[in-house]
């Protein structure tokens, strides 16, 4: 109880509350503009966190990402242009509802069930993370090795449509993570004689470049001058809430559970959660033929899963330092900068700060309702902003952020280079999440591998000589058996 009171005191601070509200409005704005993703919003916010206290910085990231995921539904409903990839799963139903004159039904469902899904995921985070942290205290280098392998496997095979492209992206990330002197042997790797590269590739410019700058390039090169015009104003979004809660509670519960389960898997994130939840909803629906024609049932379940997965993705990030999605991968970098190194010891040495973050999760999802309502009323003006004005401003902000990460032009060079890399990857349908997770998890994988080999003098059997390590090894093998069966089974069907 004392810890919760201390946490509440940290949150009830004017600079923390101001940061949460400002980041919420920024996330709503970015999410509502088609093509600007929640991950991009989070990456663009990183430079500002350098000047914030730890709780305010992490709280701003939480609020920004939660709002951006929801806000992506608005251009999807009004223009059939999903603001974020997660919104694309059910954009057809939202847009058809608008065409039928029921935009307030679709957007009202998005506001309500996004907030409820986020609250459910927050409760799971609050109760599961401390218990898992206590469990993780029993981990040694063997367990972290298998956890890292599990995270990378999930990122490649569960969060992407093509295993080959997922593996290519993963190996790119692992290669980037190996650059510099920061390795167990202290030997320069892939530096090509560059003094700047001895320190490795800075994570912050990479994230800003690969998410924000790549989106700017894609928007400028692949689209017209301005955004389409939004239709007339939306009606009262609160009108149907009572009926939706009474008739769609099963979809709410199922979406929450699905989103939470998917969110905990490293590399999956809200995009995968939305598509999986929408598919499950259609599979168990009594009227599957209505999906895609303006049916609110799938919207309810997928919107619930979106924000539930966003909160639950923090469970592996905080407990093991393994990000659940690209957003938490960015936040892990901010945690290290603020001295809040993710891992089980975080709950022992700094529990009040972690519980303050948990309270901000609840606050952000509650604030989503009034701010979301205001955004829907104001949405026509946001959707009319010209790309000729918006994109240069975003690029300028990115350059300032990349320079501020290490006060060197080298950071800007890294950002621009990875902006081109990110653009080429998106144009060729190569997923970015495995690359990001490769950069984050790569050092953990290498350190735990080398530590175990040194500890047991190269004995491979000792990688599974502890009960938890053996259990993780069995889970890893089962995942691979399932993957190989899915590859072999389609080939046997024609015969």
Secondary structure, 3 states (H helix, E strand, C coil): CHHHHHHHHHHCCHHHHHHHHHHHHHHHHHHHCCCCCHHHHHHHHHHHHCCCCHHHHHHHHHHHHHHHHHHHHHHHHHHCCCCCHHHHHHHHHHHHHHHCCCHHHHHHHHHHHHHHHHHHHHHHHHHHHHHHHHHHCCCCHHHHHHHHHHHHHHHHHCCCCCHHHHHHHHHHHHHHHCCECCCCCCCCECCCCCCHHHHCCCHHHHHHHHHHHHHHHHHHHHCCCCCCCCCCCCCCCCCCHHHHHHHCHHHHHHHHHHHHHHHHCCCCHHHHHHHHHHHHHHHHCCCHHHCCCCCHHHHHHHHHHHHHHHHHHHHHHHHHCCCCCHHHHHHHHHHHHCCCCCCCCHHHHCHHHHHHHHHHHHHHHHHHHHHHHHHHHHHHHHHCCCHHHHHHHHHHHHHHHHHHHHCCHHHHHHHHHHHHHHHHHHHCCCCCHHHHHHHHHHHHHHHHHHHHHHHCCCCCHHHHCCHHHHHHHHHHHHHHHHHHHHHHHHHHHCC
